[in-house]
Amino acid sequence: MTLFDRFTLIAGPCVLESDDLNLRVADHLAGLAARTGIPIVFKASFDKANRSKIESARGPGLDEGLRRLSRVAEASGLPTLTDIHLPEQALPASEAVDVLQIPAFLCRQTDLIVAAAATGRPVNVKKGQWMAPEEMAAVTEKARSGGADRVLVTERGTFFGYGNLVVDMRSFGAIRRACGVQVVFDGTHSVQRPGRAAGSSGGDPEHIPALVRAAVAAGCDHLFLETHPDPASAPSDGSNMLPLAGLDALVAQALAIRHSVADRPESALASGAIG
């Protein structure tokens, strides 16, 4: 079975931290995968190049970050995913991780997308907060033209005025129809409040469960959740992360909802026949 052939959870801390923290989260995720039977991909970034402030923590960087991700994969047995920000990062990252991700703010960067696609790894492109679902068709075509066999698009909310994001539950079907790909729902970045925290992103994490339940009912193919044992201490995006202690219960709810709507016509698109 290949990645994303069935409902999959992408989860992990926003940015790579110490081996102890990374492995603590990965061990929990591996246990959750064993208990539920769903595939889980460990996600963490080696660099957060789009932080709001110049002094914000960015992560360990490419070389050390890829070493930490390799240790996570070896210790947990989980496949791994990380963001890339520059075309020259695609090849070395692809040698260490299983999935390459294009950040939302870079989703129209042609050279970056083509470089990621050329590695042969699955490419997950996060939809820009300013883009309509249908506009992602041109983005996914760039990835296909670069040679990607598996392309996913992640919905993470659309700007609504200043400092707020809104998730249109119709977008999962709209992206599928326009792009012919599987759609991931990012339940944590969707509750960000850009610029709210003294010029940095804040968040409303209390809304994560409701949005996740709604997105699964609306037909998303996969879930993306940033999670941390202590979000308040996380160096990036702590204000919109799901506490690790709450992950299992939310996944159980998502699976129950997914099972209850398994007969929906579009469910066949989650079987791996497209993307």
Salt bridges, closest charged atoms under 4 A:
ASP5 OD1 - ARG150 NH2 3.36
GLU17 OE2 - HIS228 NE2 2.82
ASP19 OD2 - ARG71 NE 2.83
ASP47 OD2 - ARG58 NH2 2.77
GLU64 OE1 - ARG67 NE 3.09
GLU64 OE2 - ARG68 NE 2.98
GLU64 OE2 - ARG71 NH2 3.13
GLU155 OE2 - LYS127 NZ 3.53
ASP168 OD2 - ARG170 NH2 2.89
ASP186 OD2 - LYS126 NZ 2.52
ASP186 OD2 - HIS189 ND1 2.66
ASP204 OD2 - ARG193 NH1 3.03
ASP204 OD1 - ARG196 NH1 2.54
GLU206 OE2 - HIS207 NE2 3.84
ASP221 OD2 - ARG176 NE 3.19
GLU226 OE2 - LYS43 NZ 2.58
GLU226 OE1 - HIS189 NE2 3.47
ASP237 OD2 - HIS189 NE2 2.95
ASP248 OD1 - HIS28 NE2 2.67
ASP248 OD2 - ARG35 NH2 2.60
GLU266 OE2 - ARG264 NE 3.64
